[in-house]
Amino acid sequence: MAESMTRGLIWSKSVSRWNVRAFKPAPRRALTRFYNGCFKPLGLTAEQFSLLVGIGAAHGASVVDLATSAGVDAATLSRGVQALQRRGLVQGEGGRGRAGKRLSLPLSGLSLMTDALPVWERAKASLSHRLSEATLLATRQAMRDLADAAAKAGRGPPHPGHHAR
């Protein structure tokens, strides 16, 4: 189980670098459709995959904790969590409401996340393969620059491993 949690943390950091929300609306929709198509055989959407990874990495986090770390609205995230709970893929224990209830993955959620990780890896590799190395490097640099600009404006933490100029 500890190995699964460690793996979840590693995947969570990797998934966050490819966060669909980081793109403009039209490309974001296309990217979401692409990932949704990849996850469809597992009965999962890209958003649900992200939630499973986030909950698996932050075992015991609340909906508010997850929403804050992902930079999304807690009410929207809560609806996604509730859908996963109805399927028995997420458990909520303890307090009440979005800030009190602590989330975790039962074996069924952990198993689905584990099955979905290689699907996500293949999908990510497929996208990377279709882009030139120069485009990938430029995109990654643009994302780091955007994160740095937001941090300097007081809207988020600086990107790890990227030094201020």
GROMACS elastic network, one bead per residue, 0.5 to 0.9 nm:
[ bonds ]
;  ai    aj funct       b0    kb
    1     5     6  0.62985   500
    1     6     6  0.86899   500
    2     5     6  0.50476   500
    2     6     6  0.61945   500
    2     7     6  0.85139   500
    3     6     6  0.51130   500
    3     7     6  0.60721   500
    3     8     6  0.84476   500
    4     7     6  0.50068   500
    4     8     6  0.59887   500
    4     9     6  0.86778   500
    4    56     6  0.83964   500
    4   110     6  0.81212   500
    4   114     6  0.85126   500
    5     9     6  0.62997   500
    5    10     6  0.87398   500
    5    56     6  0.64301   500
    5    57     6  0.60648   500
    5    58     6  0.85653   500
    5    59     6  0.79993   500
    6     9     6  0.51610   500
    6    10     6  0.64047   500
    6    11     6  0.86776   500
    6    57     6  0.74648   500
    7    10     6  0.51159   500
    7    11     6  0.61107   500
    7    12     6  0.84207   500
    7    57     6  0.80676   500
    8    11     6  0.50734   500
    8    12     6  0.58603   500
    8    13     6  0.86222   500
    8    53     6  0.61409   500
    8    54     6  0.78992   500
    8    55     6  0.87353   500
    8    56     6  0.56441   500
    8    58     6  0.85210   500
    8   113     6  0.87803   500
    8   114     6  0.88287   500
    9    13     6  0.63604   500
    9    14     6  0.86696   500
    9    53     6  0.79081   500
    9    54     6  0.80918   500
    9    56     6  0.74599   500
    9    58     6  0.75264   500
   10    13     6  0.54023   500
   10    14     6  0.63627   500
   10    15     6  0.86626   500
   10    57     6  0.79771   500
   11    15     6  0.58436   500
   11    16     6  0.83716   500
   11    53     6  0.70075   500
   11    54     6  0.89357   500
   11    57     6  0.80548   500
   11   117     6  0.79138   500
   12    15     6  0.50973   500
   12    16     6  0.60616   500
   12    17     6  0.87730   500
   12    50     6  0.79574   500
   12    53     6  0.55509   500
   12    54     6  0.59296   500
   12    56     6  0.82710   500
   12    57     6  0.61918   500
   12    58     6  0.89771   500
   13    16     6  0.52030   500
   13    17     6  0.66324   500
   13    57     6  0.89023   500
   14    17     6  0.53615   500
   14    18     6  0.70092   500
   15    18     6  0.52735   500
   15    19     6  0.62720   500
   15    50     6  0.73244   500
   15    53     6  0.80389   500
   15   120     6  0.87329   500
   16    20     6  0.86025   500
   16    50     6  0.83335   500
   16    70     6  0.81443   500
   17    22     6  0.88449   500
   17   140     6  0.87434   500
   17   143     6  0.87545   500
   18    21     6  0.87441   500
   18    22     6  0.78416   500
   18   124     6  0.83340   500
   19    22     6  0.57249   500
   19    23     6  0.81110   500
   19    50     6  0.85054   500
   20    23     6  0.60446   500
   20    27     6  0.88561   500
   20    28     6  0.57307   500
   20    29     6  0.83861   500
   20    31     6  0.67411   500
   20    32     6  0.66719   500
   20    46     6  0.86897   500
   20    47     6  0.89309   500
   21    24     6  0.77384   500
   21    25     6  0.84047   500
   21    28     6  0.66411   500
   22    28     6  0.77391   500
   22   143     6  0.79794   500
   23    26     6  0.82226   500
   23    27     6  0.62796   500
   23    28     6  0.51517   500
   23    29     6  0.89043   500
   23    31     6  0.87732   500
   24    27     6  0.57620   500
   24    28     6  0.56843   500
   24    29     6  0.85133   500
   25    29     6  0.60430   500
   25    30     6  0.86442   500
   26    29     6  0.52191   500
   26    30     6  0.63750   500
   26    31     6  0.86559   500
   27    30     6  0.50224   500
   27    31     6  0.60213   500
   27    32     6  0.84489   500
   28    31     6  0.50324   500
   28    32     6  0.59821   500
   28    33     6  0.85134   500
   29    33     6  0.60731   500
   29    34     6  0.85223   500
   30    33     6  0.51120   500
   30    34     6  0.61725   500
   30    35     6  0.87379   500
   31    34     6  0.50276   500
   31    35     6  0.62559   500
   31    36     6  0.84596   500
   32    35     6  0.52150   500
   32    36     6  0.58843   500
   32    37     6  0.84443   500
   32    45     6  0.85029   500
   32    46     6  0.64988   500
   32    47     6  0.83578   500
   33    36     6  0.50019   500
   33    37     6  0.60479   500
   33    38     6  0.86240   500
   33    46     6  0.84590   500
   34    37     6  0.52549   500
   34    38     6  0.64441   500
   34    39     6  0.89031   500
   34    46     6  0.89313   500
   34   123     6  0.82282   500
   35    39     6  0.62178   500
   35    40     6  0.84923   500
   35    45     6  0.73865   500
   35    46     6  0.56482   500
   35   120     6  0.76094   500
   35   123     6  0.69708   500
   35   124     6  0.87656   500
   36    39     6  0.51370   500
   36    40     6  0.58613   500
   36    44     6  0.72796   500
   36    46     6  0.52715   500
   36    47     6  0.84338   500
   37    40     6  0.51604   500
   37    41     6  0.79693   500
   37    45     6  0.80525   500
   37    46     6  0.88264   500
   38    41     6  0.71866   500
   38    42     6  0.85401   500
   38    44     6  0.89671   500
   38    45     6  0.85892   500
   38    46     6  0.86324   500
   38   119     6  0.68074   500
   38   120     6  0.75833   500
   38   122     6  0.89603   500
   38   123     6  0.68079   500
   39    42     6  0.54709   500
   39    43     6  0.66436   500
   39    44     6  0.52834   500
   39    45     6  0.58585   500
   39    46     6  0.68805   500
   39    49     6  0.82436   500
   39   116     6  0.70915   500
   39   119     6  0.69850   500
   39   120     6  0.77886   500
   40    44     6  0.55843   500
   40    45     6  0.66476   500
   41    44     6  0.75430   500
   42    45     6  0.85984   500
   42   112     6  0.77347   500
   42   115     6  0.81100   500
   42   116     6  0.72854   500
   44    47     6  0.82342   500
   44    48     6  0.61274   500
   44    49     6  0.66165   500
   44   112     6  0.88196   500
   44   116     6  0.84533   500
   45    48     6  0.51279   500
   45    49     6  0.61810   500
   45    50     6  0.86532   500
   46    49     6  0.50528   500
   46    50     6  0.62378   500
   46    51     6  0.86767   500
   46   120     6  0.89856   500
   47    50     6  0.51115   500
   47    51     6  0.62733   500
   47    52     6  0.87337   500
   47    80     6  0.77422   500
   48    52     6  0.61758   500
   48    53     6  0.86202   500
   48    80     6  0.67980   500
   48    81     6  0.80417   500
   48    83     6  0.87663   500
   48    84     6  0.74048   500
   49    52     6  0.51240   500
   49    53     6  0.62275   500
   49    54     6  0.85226   500
   49   112     6  0.88525   500
   49   113     6  0.68770   500
   49   116     6  0.73545   500
   49   117     6  0.86155   500
   49   120     6  0.88666   500
   50    53     6  0.51762   500
   50    54     6  0.60158   500
   50    55     6  0.85304   500
   51    55     6  0.59627   500
   51    56     6  0.82728   500
   51    66     6  0.85597   500
   51    77     6  0.82149   500
   51    80     6  0.76518   500
   51    81     6  0.72270   500
   51    84     6  0.87571   500
   52    55     6  0.52364   500
   52    56     6  0.58813   500
   52    57     6  0.84379   500
   52    81     6  0.88209   500
   52    84     6  0.85181   500
   52    89     6  0.81122   500
   52    90     6  0.77716   500
   52   104     6  0.89617   500
   52   105     6  0.74268   500
   52   109     6  0.69689   500
   52   110     6  0.77586   500
   52   112     6  0.85018   500
   52   113     6  0.61882   500
   53    56     6  0.50291   500
   53    57     6  0.60023   500
   53    58     6  0.84799   500
   53   110     6  0.88558   500
   53   113     6  0.67468   500
   53   117     6  0.89181   500
   54    57     6  0.51813   500
   54    58     6  0.60324   500
   54    59     6  0.83717   500
   54    66     6  0.70309   500
   54    70     6  0.85869   500
   55    58     6  0.51198   500
   55    59     6  0.56778   500
   55    60     6  0.76815   500
   55    61     6  0.70170   500
   55    62     6  0.88316   500
   55    66     6  0.75415   500
   55    90     6  0.81586   500
   55   103     6  0.65151   500
   55   104     6  0.59621   500
   55   105     6  0.67950   500
   56    59     6  0.54758   500
   56    60     6  0.88140   500
   56   103     6  0.87732   500
   56   104     6  0.65097   500
   56   105     6  0.60413   500
   56   109     6  0.85921   500
   56   110     6  0.72397   500
   56   113     6  0.83831   500
   58    61     6  0.55128   500
   58    62     6  0.89280   500
   58    65     6  0.88779   500
   58    66     6  0.78789   500
   58   103     6  0.84511   500
   58   104     6  0.81061   500
   59    62     6  0.89914   500
   59   102     6  0.79869   500
   59   103     6  0.64826   500
   59   104     6  0.52271   500
   59   105     6  0.76245   500
   60    92     6  0.86295   500
   60    93     6  0.86044   500
   60   101     6  0.84571   500
   60   104     6  0.57145   500
   61    64     6  0.80260   500
   61    65     6  0.57463   500
   61    66     6  0.65371   500
   61    99     6  0.88841   500
   61   101     6  0.81199   500
   61   102     6  0.52993   500
   61   103     6  0.56488   500
   61   104     6  0.77259   500
   62    65     6  0.50192   500
   62    66     6  0.62960   500
   62    67     6  0.85535   500
   62    92     6  0.85330   500
   62    97     6  0.89020   500
   62    98     6  0.62619   500
   62    99     6  0.54760   500
   62   100     6  0.62891   500
   62   101     6  0.56591   500
   62   103     6  0.58862   500
   63    66     6  0.51331   500
   63    67     6  0.60181   500
   63    68     6  0.84898   500
   63    74     6  0.63212   500
   63    75     6  0.85868   500
   63    77     6  0.69419   500
   63    78     6  0.61885   500
   63    81     6  0.79232   500
   63    97     6  0.84974   500
   63    99     6  0.61850   500
   63   100     6  0.82772   500
   63   101     6  0.75256   500
   63   102     6  0.76988   500
   63   103     6  0.74972   500
   64    67     6  0.50430   500
   64    68     6  0.60045   500
   64    69     6  0.85542   500
   64    73     6  0.85012   500
   64    74     6  0.55561   500
   64    75     6  0.87667   500
   64    77     6  0.85666   500
   64    78     6  0.85157   500
   64    98     6  0.57129   500
   64    99     6  0.52504   500
   64   100     6  0.85783   500
   65    68     6  0.52374   500
   65    69     6  0.62384   500
   65    70     6  0.86078   500
   65    74     6  0.86392   500
   65    98     6  0.87922   500
   65    99     6  0.74125   500
   66    69     6  0.52002   500
   66    70     6  0.60453   500
   66    71     6  0.83408   500
   66    72     6  0.84391   500
   66    74     6  0.79637   500
   66    77     6  0.81052   500
   67    70     6  0.51158   500
   67    71     6  0.57360   500
   67    72     6  0.50024   500
   67    73     6  0.59558   500
   67    74     6  0.50950   500
   67    75     6  0.86856   500
   67    76     6  0.87305   500
   67    77     6  0.64324   500
   67    78     6  0.86209   500
   68    71     6  0.50761   500
   68    72     6  0.65300   500
   68    73     6  0.78608   500
   68    74     6  0.76630   500
   69    72     6  0.80242   500
   70    73     6  0.88453   500
   72    75     6  0.87967   500
   72    76     6  0.75599   500
   72    77     6  0.71115   500
   73    76     6  0.54450   500
   73    77     6  0.63048   500
   73    78     6  0.85776   500
   74    77     6  0.50399   500
   74    78     6  0.58524   500
   74    79     6  0.87031   500
   74    98     6  0.73701   500
   75    79     6  0.64790   500
   75    80     6  0.89542   500
   75    98     6  0.81454   500
   76    79     6  0.53838   500
   76    80     6  0.67468   500
   76    81     6  0.89215   500
   77    80     6  0.51777   500
   77    81     6  0.62647   500
   77    82     6  0.86779   500
   78    81     6  0.50120   500
   78    82     6  0.61003   500
   78    83     6  0.86835   500
   78    98     6  0.70130   500
   79    82     6  0.50869   500
   79    83     6  0.63593   500
   79    84     6  0.88343   500
   80    83     6  0.52274   500
   80    84     6  0.64979   500
   80    85     6  0.87196   500
   81    84     6  0.51314   500
   81    85     6  0.61205   500
   81    86     6  0.87073   500
   81    90     6  0.71607   500
   81   103     6  0.89069   500
   82    86     6  0.62020   500
   82    87     6  0.87275   500
   82    90     6  0.82319   500
   83    86     6  0.52246   500
   83    87     6  0.66200   500
   83    88     6  0.89366   500
   83    89     6  0.88775   500
   83    90     6  0.89125   500
   84    87     6  0.51394   500
   84    88     6  0.63910   500
   84    89     6  0.52458   500
   84    90     6  0.56286   500
   84    91     6  0.86486   500
   84   109     6  0.84671   500
   85    89     6  0.56022   500
   85    91     6  0.60923   500
   85    92     6  0.78152   500
   86    89     6  0.76035   500
   86    90     6  0.81591   500
   87    90     6  0.78115   500
   88    91     6  0.71678   500
   88   105     6  0.89199   500
   88   106     6  0.76720   500
   88   108     6  0.70249   500
   88   109     6  0.73020   500
   89   104     6  0.89046   500
   89   105     6  0.62742   500
   89   106     6  0.62889   500
   89   107     6  0.78747   500
   89   108     6  0.55486   500
   89   110     6  0.76941   500
   89   112     6  0.80155   500
   90   103     6  0.67953   500
   90   104     6  0.58797   500
   90   106     6  0.61744   500
   90   108     6  0.83234   500
   90   109     6  0.60847   500
   90   110     6  0.88921   500
   91   102     6  0.80633   500
   91   103     6  0.55723   500
   91   104     6  0.52812   500
   91   105     6  0.60038   500
   91   106     6  0.64708   500
   91   109     6  0.89677   500
   92    95     6  0.88823   500
   92   101     6  0.56129   500
   92   102     6  0.53398   500
   92   104     6  0.65476   500
   92   105     6  0.88741   500
   93    96     6  0.85899   500
   93   100     6  0.85688   500
   93   101     6  0.53333   500
   93   102     6  0.51886   500
   93   103     6  0.65232   500
   93   104     6  0.82421   500
   94   100     6  0.67070   500
   94   101     6  0.50588   500
   94   102     6  0.60843   500
   94   103     6  0.89965   500
   95    98     6  0.87620   500
   95    99     6  0.78190   500
   95   102     6  0.73123   500
   96    99     6  0.71981   500
   96   101     6  0.53181   500
   97   100     6  0.55009   500
   97   101     6  0.60153   500
   98   101     6  0.61597   500
   98   102     6  0.86646   500
   99   102     6  0.81246   500
  104   109     6  0.87231   500
  105   108     6  0.74518   500
  105   109     6  0.51004   500
  105   110     6  0.56630   500
  106   109     6  0.53701   500
  106   110     6  0.61916   500
  106   111     6  0.85176   500
  107   110     6  0.50210   500
  107   111     6  0.58737   500
  107   112     6  0.85226   500
  108   111     6  0.51043   500
  108   112     6  0.62080   500
  108   113     6  0.85987   500
  109   112     6  0.51712   500
  109   113     6  0.60867   500
  109   114     6  0.84837   500
  110   113     6  0.51090   500
  110   114     6  0.60727   500
  110   115     6  0.86062   500
  111   114     6  0.50350   500
  111   115     6  0.61803   500
  111   116     6  0.85744   500
  112   116     6  0.60235   500
  112   117     6  0.86504   500
  113   117     6  0.61409   500
  114   117     6  0.54318   500
  114   118     6  0.76783   500
  115   118     6  0.65911   500
  115   119     6  0.73551   500
  116   119     6  0.50995   500
  116   120     6  0.62113   500
  116   121     6  0.86795   500
  117   120     6  0.50967   500
  117   121     6  0.61779   500
  117   122     6  0.87005   500
  118   122     6  0.61120   500
  118   123     6  0.84766   500
  119   122     6  0.52227   500
  119   123     6  0.61630   500
  119   124     6  0.85871   500
  120   123     6  0.50069   500
  120   124     6  0.60135   500
  120   125     6  0.84547   500
  121   124     6  0.51346   500
  121   125     6  0.60679   500
  121   126     6  0.85264   500
  122   125     6  0.50038   500
  122   126     6  0.60324   500
  122   127     6  0.86684   500
  123   126     6  0.50326   500
  123   127     6  0.63507   500
  123   128     6  0.86291   500
  124   127     6  0.52057   500
  124   128     6  0.61534   500
  124   129     6  0.85508   500
  125   129     6  0.59495   500
  125   130     6  0.85954   500
  126   129     6  0.50942   500
  126   130     6  0.63794   500
  126   131     6  0.89464   500
  127   130     6  0.51989   500
  127   131     6  0.65749   500
  128   131     6  0.52858   500
  128   132     6  0.76392   500
  128   133     6  0.81175   500
  128   136     6  0.71232   500
  129   132     6  0.72955   500
  129   133     6  0.85861   500
  131   134     6  0.81530   500
  131   135     6  0.61776   500
  131   136     6  0.64889   500
  132   135     6  0.51837   500
  132   136     6  0.63449   500
  132   137     6  0.86841   500
  133   136     6  0.50876   500
  133   137     6  0.61164   500
  133   138     6  0.84989   500
  134   137     6  0.51565   500
  134   138     6  0.60131   500
  134   139     6  0.84688   500
  135   138     6  0.50729   500
  135   139     6  0.59709   500
  135   140     6  0.85266   500
  136   139     6  0.51244   500
  136   140     6  0.61486   500
  136   141     6  0.85449   500
  137   140     6  0.51935   500
  137   141     6  0.61056   500
  137   142     6  0.85270   500
  138   141     6  0.50858   500
  138   142     6  0.60303   500
  138   143     6  0.86017   500
  139   142     6  0.50462   500
  139   143     6  0.62030   500
  139   144     6  0.86786   500
  140   143     6  0.51217   500
  140   144     6  0.62786   500
  140   145     6  0.86283   500
  141   144     6  0.50790   500
  141   145     6  0.60886   500
  141   146     6  0.85075   500
  142   145     6  0.50234   500
  142   146     6  0.60603   500
  142   147     6  0.85988   500
  143   146     6  0.50269   500
  143   147     6  0.61732   500
  143   148     6  0.85872   500
  144   147     6  0.50810   500
  144   148     6  0.61278   500
  144   149     6  0.85665   500
  144   158     6  0.84977   500
  144   159     6  0.61618   500
  144   160     6  0.89648   500
  144   162     6  0.71610   500
  145   148     6  0.50412   500
  145   149     6  0.60738   500
  145   150     6  0.85714   500
  145   159     6  0.85568   500
  145   162     6  0.88679   500
  146   149     6  0.50781   500
  146   150     6  0.61754   500
  146   151     6  0.85587   500
  147   150     6  0.51439   500
  147   151     6  0.61291   500
  147   152     6  0.86377   500
  147   155     6  0.89660   500
  147   156     6  0.74018   500
  147   157     6  0.76265   500
  147   158     6  0.61535   500
  147   159     6  0.59003   500
  148   152     6  0.61238   500
  148   153     6  0.85388   500
  148   156     6  0.83683   500
  148   157     6  0.78371   500
  148   158     6  0.52619   500
  148   159     6  0.63175   500
  148   162     6  0.82295   500
  148   163     6  0.88451   500
  148   164     6  0.75488   500
  149   152     6  0.51231   500
  149   153     6  0.62050   500
  149   154     6  0.87025   500
  149   155     6  0.86918   500
  149   158     6  0.84307   500
  150   154     6  0.63124   500
  150   155     6  0.51194   500
  150   156     6  0.58710   500
  150   157     6  0.79206   500
  150   158     6  0.79402   500
  151   155     6  0.52870   500
  151   157     6  0.51727   500
  151   158     6  0.52608   500
  151   159     6  0.83117   500
  152   155     6  0.74255   500
  152   156     6  0.80460   500
  152   157     6  0.85598   500
  152   158     6  0.79100   500
  153   156     6  0.80186   500
  154   157     6  0.79966   500
  156   159     6  0.89669   500
  157   160     6  0.85351   500
  158   161     6  0.87622   500
  158   162     6  0.75919   500
  158   163     6  0.86172   500
  158   164     6  0.86801   500
  159   162     6  0.57056   500
  159   163     6  0.83284   500
  160   163     6  0.83099   500
